[in-house]
Amino acid sequence: MTIDPITVGAVSNRLWSILEEQQAALVATAFSPVVRESLDLACAIFDSHGDMVGQSIGGTPGHINAMATGMHHFVREFPPETLQPGDVLVTNNPWQTAGQINDITITTPVFLDGRLIAWFASCCHSPDIGGRLLSAEAREVYEEGLHLPIMKLVSAGTLDATAEAIIRANVRTPDETMGDILAQIAGNEVATRSLLGMLGELGLGSIDPVAAEIMDRSEAALRAAIALMPDGVYQAETAADGFGTPLTLAVAVTVEGDHVAIDFAGSSPQSDHGINVVLNYTHAYASFAIKTAVAPGVPHNAGSFRPVTVTAPEGSIVNCRSPAPVAARHLIGHMLPSLIFDALRPVLPDRLMAYSADSLWLTVWAGARAERRPFVFNTFQAGGTGARATKDGVSTMGFPTGVRATPTEIIEVEAPLVQHHRELRIDSGGAGRFRGGLGQRTRVSSLTGKTWTVNANVERIHHPARGADGGLEGAPGVFGVANGQPLKPKQLNVLAPDEHVDLDLPGGGGYGDPHDRDEGAVLWDVVEGYVSLEQAREAYGVEVVYTGPPDALVRLPGMYHIDRDTTTALRR
């Protein structure tokens, strides 16, 4: 049928508003800081066939893109004749959705006049799902917590009490875990009510024809952008820390006409530990990278997936076989956009940044409160992004995930923890004509007076972010106790009651020759505390002199100046 373009525009804008309403309701009613503060979530609307029509702004690529492909599993498992108004489905199957069992997807079918016309869904990171506290130590996915197959959680508006009892009995945070699930259900219900209201106002009996037009437009726009690139095969390779043994990530990006094929052949085989990535999650971040690189303004929906195909050898680190452990899959999955950018940099030389810190640092703190109640608390932190061809990188930015860092105030209110300092990490950004973004430094201790534990799913301890076009690498990460003793990354560490834990996050790579950086920019970096006097001299060839009191806590810009003669000699 022919669709009036004004109707398409009106529906598209209203859907965006409805999705924001869905996310707002979810966040406002969620129990855990993982959802409320860090927004480790995604919300989306799908047509009656399960194709994603739109997403909320707050969605992470690993959730939203994986949910977009995963929705078809729900549709196949529960055809329309098996559903009724008030039903709600659930799963956390890693191979069908977001790659780890801590991520729970809740879907709600929408009915109008007895017909299934759409779906709303959200995917949220659960504060706990049992198992090994989200470490990478497991040898099988069965060790990582409770697995929920695709099933009805709510039937005709009635919550399945048995399913709820099973969930509560298998997690350390039953109220928070179930509270977030109920918040997801509430968000879907709010969106359903608004969608039905919109259809009534516009006199529409279905969103499918308008949805098809929206998706076709996105597909056409992305294909047009891809077609501007020269055909060819573009390759890159990088290393990751892995679990005790370094890993290789390799990619070949083939551009042919208006289509891109991404293949990860040459990547390491799957690991014995929980750093493996399912193909669904690999596809999520690979397709995100292409859209970000060539057409970031194209609306994100199933249409924007069609011009991109993603393959990886079965049994590889980026296409693991079940029942491989996958709890810390994001550590590898988050590296894929930087790898793809590196491959495409020759064909898009001024548009793609250097390697970023990439992997979100997810730290799980646990112990017993004074009243013997256990606590489990997840915190998120981000390092720096890679520098761009015309701008510095962004400090402490969760790229490519978009998850927010946990505020100090929330950490100290919600858990018996103290964050003693939280500051930008000087000299962590890779030097270059444009500087990489900085990581941050934090120190944490416990107030319980008892033995406590920490598991830090962290990366780039041994393989820092590489620079581009002559830029230098960012600083590697550091994870240890305050006396300088390193702790074991990706594993459970038992801590003495009085120990302090230090997390120094990695910085992004620099872009271009550091000696080409504007001298005034180097001076200002020193004034701001981003770059030390030593790095200004050794990396940038700029001699900055401090003339203020040596013990001054506040150092004003007028206390610094550039020694021009020495700088000229250094840069020569």
C-alpha positions in Angstrom: 0.0 0.0 0.0 1.1 3.6 -0.6 2.0 5.4 2.6 1.4 9.1 3.0 4.9 10.6 3.8 3.3 12.9 6.4 1.9 9.9 8.2 5.3 8.2 8.1 6.9 11.3 9.7 4.2 11.6 12.3 4.3 7.9 13.3 8.1 7.9 13.4 8.3 10.9 15.7 5.5 9.5 17.9 7.3 6.1 18.2 10.4 7.9 19.3 8.4 9.6 22.0 6.8 6.4 23.1 10.1 4.6 23.3 11.4 7.5 25.5 8.3 7.0 27.7 9.0 3.3 27.9 12.6 3.8 29.1 11.6 6.6 31.5 9.0 4.3 33.1 11.5 1.4 33.3 14.2 3.6 34.9 11.9 5.3 37.3 10.6 2.0 38.7 13.8 0.0 38.6 15.3 -1.2 41.9 19.0 -1.6 41.0 21.6 1.2 40.3 22.7 -0.9 37.3 19.5 0.2 35.6 18.6 3.4 37.5 22.0 5.1 37.4 24.1 3.3 34.7 21.4 2.7 32.2 22.7 -0.7 31.3 19.6 -1.4 29.2 17.8 -1.1 25.9 14.2 -0.5 24.9 12.7 -1.1 21.5 9.5 -1.5 19.4 9.1 -4.3 16.8 6.5 -4.8 14.1 4.2 -7.9 14.1 6.9 -10.0 12.5 9.5 -9.2 15.1 11.6 -6.7 13.0 12.9 -3.7 15.1 11.3 -0.4 14.1 13.0 1.9 16.6 14.9 2.1 19.8 15.2 4.4 22.8 18.2 6.8 23.0 19.6 5.1 26.1 20.1 1.6 24.6 23.6 0.1 24.5 24.6 -1.5 21.2 25.2 -4.9 22.9 21.6 -4.9 24.2 19.7 -3.2 21.5 21.3 -4.8 18.4 21.4 -8.2 20.0 17.7 -7.8 21.0 16.9 -6.8 17.4 18.1 -10.1 16.1 17.0 -12.1 19.2 13.4 -11.0 18.9 12.9 -13.5 16.0 13.5 -16.3 18.5 10.5 -15.2 20.5 8.3 -14.9 17.5 9.2 -18.4 16.3 8.7 -19.9 19.8 5.4 -18.2 20.4 3.3 -17.6 17.2 0.3 -15.2 17.5 -2.2 -18.0 18.1 -0.4 -19.0 21.3 -0.6 -15.5 22.9 -3.2 -13.2 24.3 -3.4 -9.7 25.8 -1.5 -9.5 29.1 1.1 -12.1 28.2 4.8 -11.3 28.9 7.7 -13.5 27.7 11.2 -13.7 29.1 14.7 -15.2 28.4 18.3 -14.7 29.2 19.7 -17.3 26.8 23.1 -15.8 25.8 23.0 -17.3 22.2 19.6 -15.9 21.5 19.9 -12.4 23.0 22.6 -10.3 24.6 25.4 -12.8 25.1 25.4 -13.4 28.9 22.8 -14.7 31.4 22.9 -11.5 33.5 21.1 -9.7 30.7 17.4 -10.4 30.9 15.1 -9.7 27.9 11.4 -9.1 28.6 9.0 -8.9 25.6 5.3 -8.0 25.5 3.0 -8.6 22.5 0.6 -5.8 21.6 -2.9 -6.7 20.5 -5.6 -4.6 18.8 -9.0 -6.0 18.1 -7.7 -9.5 18.9 -4.8 -9.2 16.4 -1.1 -9.2 17.4 0.2 -5.9 15.8 3.5 -5.2 17.5 6.0 -6.1 20.3 7.7 -4.0 22.9 10.8 -5.3 24.6 13.6 -4.3 26.9 16.9 -5.9 27.9 18.5 -5.0 31.3 21.6 -6.2 33.1 20.4 -7.9 36.2 22.2 -7.0 39.5 22.7 -10.8 40.1 21.7 -14.0 38.4 23.6 -16.4 40.7 26.6 -18.4 39.7 30.1 -17.0 40.1 29.4 -13.3 40.6 29.9 -12.4 37.0 33.6 -13.4 36.9 35.3 -15.0 33.9 36.4 -18.1 36.0 33.6 -20.5 34.9 34.4 -23.3 32.5 30.8 -23.7 31.3 27.8 -21.4 31.0 26.0 -23.6 33.6 28.3 -22.3 36.3 27.4 -18.7 35.5 23.9 -18.6 37.0 20.2 -19.2 36.4 19.2 -19.9 32.7 15.7 -18.8 31.7 14.6 -20.3 28.4 12.0 -18.4 26.3 8.8 -18.8 28.3 5.8 -17.0 29.6 6.5 -15.0 32.7 3.0 -13.4 32.8 -0.1 -15.1 31.4 -3.2 -12.9 30.7 -1.9 -10.4 33.3 -1.1 -12.9 36.0 2.6 -13.3 37.1 3.8 -16.9 37.2 4.4 -17.4 40.9 6.5 -20.5 40.3 8.8 -18.7 37.9 9.2 -15.9 40.4 10.0 -18.3 43.2 12.7 -20.0 41.1 14.3 -16.7 40.2 14.3 -15.5 43.8 15.8 -18.7 45.1 18.7 -18.6 42.7 20.0 -15.0 43.1 21.7 -13.1 45.9 19.6 -10.0 45.4 16.1 -11.3 45.0 14.3 -8.0 45.6 16.5 -6.0 43.2 16.5 -8.7 40.5 12.7 -9.2 40.6 12.2 -5.5 41.0 14.0 -4.8 37.8 12.1 -7.5 35.9 8.8 -6.0 37.1 10.1 -2.5 36.0 10.7 -3.9 32.6 7.2 -5.3 32.4 5.8 -1.9 33.6 7.8 -0.1 30.9 6.4 -2.3 28.2 2.8 -1.8 29.5 3.3 2.0 29.5 4.5 1.9 25.9 1.7 -0.4 24.8 -0.9 2.0 26.2 0.6 4.9 24.3 1.0 3.0 21.1 -2.7 2.0 21.1 -3.6 5.5 21.8 -1.6 6.8 18.9 -3.1 4.3 16.5 -6.6 5.3 17.6 -5.8 9.0 17.1 -4.4 8.4 13.6 -7.0 5.9 12.6 -4.5 3.1 11.9 -5.1 -0.6 12.5 -1.5 -1.6 12.3 2.0 -0.2 12.3 3.4 -2.7 9.8 3.0 -0.6 6.6 4.5 2.5 8.2 7.2 0.4 9.9 8.2 -1.1 6.6 8.6 2.3 5.1 10.7 3.5 8.0 13.0 0.5 7.8 13.3 0.7 4.0 14.3 4.4 4.3 17.1 3.5 6.8 18.3 0.7 4.6 18.4 2.9 1.5 20.3 5.7 3.4 22.9 3.3 4.8 23.4 1.7 1.4 23.9 5.1 -0.2 26.6 5.9 2.3 28.4 2.6 1.9 28.3 3.0 -1.9 30.5 6.1 -1.5 33.4 4.0 -0.3 35.7 2.4 -2.8 35.3 -1.4 -3.1 38.0 -3.5 -1.5 39.0 -5.7 1.4 40.3 -3.9 4.4 42.0 -5.8 7.2 43.2 -5.2 10.8 44.4 -7.2 13.7 44.8 -6.4 17.4 45.6 -8.2 20.7 43.6 -8.5 24.0 44.7 -9.6 27.4 42.4 -12.6 27.5 42.3 -14.8 30.5 46.0 -15.3 31.3 46.8 -15.9 27.7 46.7 -13.1 25.1 44.1 -13.3 22.3 44.2 -12.2 18.7 41.3 -10.4 17.1 41.3 -10.2 13.3 38.9 -8.8 10.8 38.4 -8.4 7.1 35.9 -5.8 6.0 34.8 -6.3 2.4 33.1 -3.3 0.7 31.3 -4.3 -2.5 28.8 -1.8 -4.0 26.3 -0.9 -1.3 27.0 -3.9 0.9 29.6 -4.6 3.6 30.7 -8.1 4.7 32.6 -8.4 8.0 34.5 -11.6 8.7 36.5 -12.4 11.8 38.4 -15.3 10.5 41.9 -15.5 12.0 40.6 -14.6 15.5 41.7 -16.8 18.4 39.7 -20.0 19.2 37.2 -19.8 22.0 38.6 -19.7 25.6 38.1 -22.1 28.4 37.0 -19.2 30.5 34.1 -16.7 30.4 35.4 -14.2 27.9 33.8 -15.8 24.9 31.4 -13.9 22.6 28.3 -15.3 21.0 27.8 -14.5 17.3 24.7 -12.4 18.2 26.8 -10.1 20.3 29.5 -10.0 17.7 27.0 -9.0 15.1 25.6 -6.3 17.4 28.9 -4.4 17.8 30.1 -5.0 14.3 27.0 -3.7 12.6 27.0 -0.7 15.1 30.6 0.1 14.0 29.7 0.3 10.3 26.7 2.6 10.9 28.8 4.7 13.2 31.6 5.0 10.7 29.7 5.7 7.5 26.2 7.1 8.5 25.7 7.8 12.2 22.6 9.9 11.5 20.6 7.1 10.0 17.7 6.0 12.2 18.5 2.7 13.9 16.3 -0.2 13.0 16.2 -3.5 11.2 16.6 -1.7 7.9 20.0 -0.5 8.9 21.2 -4.1 9.5 20.3 -5.3 6.0 23.4 -3.9 4.2 25.8 -5.5 6.6 26.6 -9.2 7.1 28.8 -10.6 9.9 30.5 -14.0 10.0 33.0 -15.6 12.3 34.4 -19.1 12.5 32.3 -21.3 14.7 34.3 -22.1 17.9 36.2 -18.9 17.7 36.4 -16.3 20.5 33.8 -14.2 18.7 31.5 -17.1 17.8 31.7 -19.6 20.6 29.8 -22.8 20.8 27.4 -23.6 23.7 28.0 -24.4 26.6 31.0 -22.1 26.5 31.2 -19.6 29.5 30.3 -16.1 28.4 29.9 -14.0 31.6 32.6 -11.4 30.7 31.9 -11.4 26.9 31.8 -7.6 26.8 35.5 -7.4 27.4 36.1 -8.8 23.9 32.9 -7.6 22.2 33.6 -4.0 23.1 36.9 -4.1 21.2 35.3 -4.9 17.9 34.3 -1.3 16.8 37.9 -0.1 17.3 39.2 -3.0 15.3 36.8 -2.3 12.5 37.7 1.4 12.5 41.4 0.4 12.2 40.6 -1.7 9.2 38.6 1.1 7.5 40.9 4.0 8.4 42.7 3.9 5.0 39.4 4.4 3.2 38.0 6.8 5.8 41.2 8.5 6.9 39.7 11.6 8.6 36.6 10.1 10.2 37.7 7.3 12.5 39.3 7.6 15.8 42.3 5.7 17.2 41.9 2.7 19.4 39.9 3.5 22.6 40.1 1.9 26.1 37.1 0.1 24.7 36.1 -2.5 27.3 33.9 -1.2 30.0 35.4 -2.0 33.5 32.7 -3.9 35.4 33.6 -4.5 39.1 31.5 -6.7 41.4 32.0 -6.0 45.1 30.6 -8.5 47.6 30.6 -9.3 51.3 28.5 -9.3 54.5 27.0 -6.2 56.2 27.2 -5.8 59.9 23.8 -7.4 60.3 25.1 -10.4 58.3 23.0 -9.6 55.3 25.1 -10.1 52.1 25.7 -7.3 49.7 26.5 -7.5 46.0 27.2 -4.3 44.2 28.1 -3.7 40.5 30.1 -0.6 39.5 30.9 0.6 36.0 33.8 2.7 34.9 35.2 3.8 31.6 38.6 4.7 30.2 39.3 7.2 27.5 38.3 7.1 23.8 40.8 7.3 21.0 41.8 10.7 19.6 40.2 11.7 16.4 41.8 13.2 13.2 40.7 16.7 14.2 39.9 16.5 18.0 41.2 15.0 21.2 39.6 11.9 22.6 36.9 12.1 25.3 38.0 11.2 28.8 36.2 8.5 30.9 33.7 7.9 28.2 31.9 4.5 27.9 32.5 3.9 24.2 31.3 1.8 22.5 28.8 0.7 25.2 27.2 4.0 26.3 26.8 2.7 29.9 27.2 5.4 32.5 29.7 5.2 35.3 28.2 4.6 38.7 28.1 7.9 40.8 30.2 7.9 44.0 27.2 9.0 46.0 25.2 6.0 44.8 28.0 3.6 45.6 28.3 4.8 49.1 24.6 4.9 49.8 23.7 1.5 48.3 26.7 -0.5 49.6 29.1 -0.4 52.6 31.9 0.9 50.4 33.9 4.1 50.4 35.4 5.7 47.3 38.4 7.6 48.6 39.2 9.4 45.4 38.0 9.6 41.8 40.1 11.7 39.5 41.3 11.9 35.9 44.5 9.9 35.5 47.3 12.1 34.4 49.3 11.1 31.3 46.9 8.2 30.5 45.8 9.7 27.2 48.0 8.6 24.3 50.2 11.5 23.0 49.5 12.8 19.5 48.7 15.8 17.3 45.4 15.1 19.1 45.6 13.5 22.5 43.7 10.4 23.5 41.0 10.6 26.2 42.1 10.1 29.8 41.1 7.2 32.1 40.3 7.7 35.7 41.8 6.6 39.1 39.7 5.4 41.9 40.4 3.8 45.3 37.7 1.8 47.2 37.6 0.2 50.7 34.9 -1.6 52.7 33.2 -0.5 55.9 32.1 -3.9 57.1 35.2 -4.8 59.1 34.9 -8.3 57.6 36.6 -10.1 54.7 35.2 -9.0 51.4 35.7 -9.8 47.7 36.1 -8.0 44.4 35.9 -9.3 40.9 37.0 -6.9 38.2 36.2 -7.7 34.6 38.9 -5.5 33.1 41.0 -5.3 30.0 44.0 -3.5 28.5 46.2 -4.2 31.5 48.9 -5.7 29.1 47.7 -4.4 25.7 47.0 -0.7 25.8 45.0 1.2 23.1 47.1 1.8 20.0 47.5 5.2 18.4 46.9 6.1 14.8 48.9 7.9 12.1 51.9 8.2 14.4 50.1 8.8 17.6 51.3 7.0 20.7 49.4 4.3 22.7 47.4 5.2 25.8 48.4 4.1 29.2 47.6 0.5 30.2 45.2 -0.2 33.1 46.2 -1.1 36.6 44.2 -3.2 39.0 45.6 -3.9 42.5 45.7 -3.0 46.2 47.0 0.3 47.5 50.5 -1.1 48.4 51.1 -1.8 44.7 50.4 -5.5 44.8 48.4 -6.5 41.7 45.1 -8.3 41.9 43.9 -11.0 39.5 41.7 -9.6 36.8 38.5 -11.4 35.7 38.7 -13.5 38.9 37.4 -13.4 42.4 39.9 -11.8 44.8 39.4 -12.2 48.6 40.4 -9.0 50.5 41.4 -8.3 54.1 38.9 -6.0 56.0 41.3 -3.0 55.8 42.6 -3.4 52.2 42.1 -0.6 49.7 41.6 -1.4 46.0 43.0 0.8 43.2 41.5 0.8 39.7 43.5 2.9 37.2 41.7 2.8 33.9 43.4 2.9 30.5 43.5 5.9 28.2 42.8 6.1 24.5 45.4 6.2 21.7 46.7 9.4 20.3 46.3 10.5 16.7 49.1 12.0 14.6 52.7 12.9 15.5 52.9 14.4 19.1 55.4 17.0 17.9 52.7 18.4 15.6 50.5 19.2 18.5 49.9 22.9 19.1 52.3 24.2 21.8 49.5 26.1 23.4 47.3 23.0 23.6 50.2 21.1 25.4 50.6 24.0 27.8 46.9 24.0 28.6 47.0 20.2 29.1 49.7 20.7 31.7 47.7 23.5 33.4 44.6 21.3 33.5 46.5 18.3 35.0 46.0 16.1 31.9 49.7 16.0 31.0 52.7 16.1 33.3 55.7 18.4 32.8 57.7 15.3 32.0 55.3 14.0 29.4 55.1 17.4 27.8 58.8 17.4 27.3 59.4 13.7 26.4 56.4 13.0 24.3 55.4 16.4 22.9 58.8 18.1 22.8 57.4 21.1 24.7 59.3 22.5 27.7 56.7 23.8 30.1 58.1 25.6 33.2 56.2 26.0 36.5 57.1 29.1 38.4 54.7 29.0 41.3 55.2 27.7 44.9 56.3 24.1 45.0 53.7 23.2 47.6 50.8 25.1 46.1 47.5 23.1 46.1 46.0 25.5 43.6 48.2 26.2 40.6 46.9 29.0 38.3 47.5 29.2 34.6 49.8 32.2 35.1 52.2 30.0 37.0 53.2 28.2 33.8 54.9 29.2 30.6 56.6 27.6 27.6 60.4 27.8 27.3 60.5 28.6 23.6 64.2 28.0 23.0 64.2 24.6 24.6 61.0 23.7 22.9 62.4 24.6 19.5 65.5 22.5 20.2 63.4 19.5 21.4 61.0 19.6 18.4 63.9 20.0 15.9 
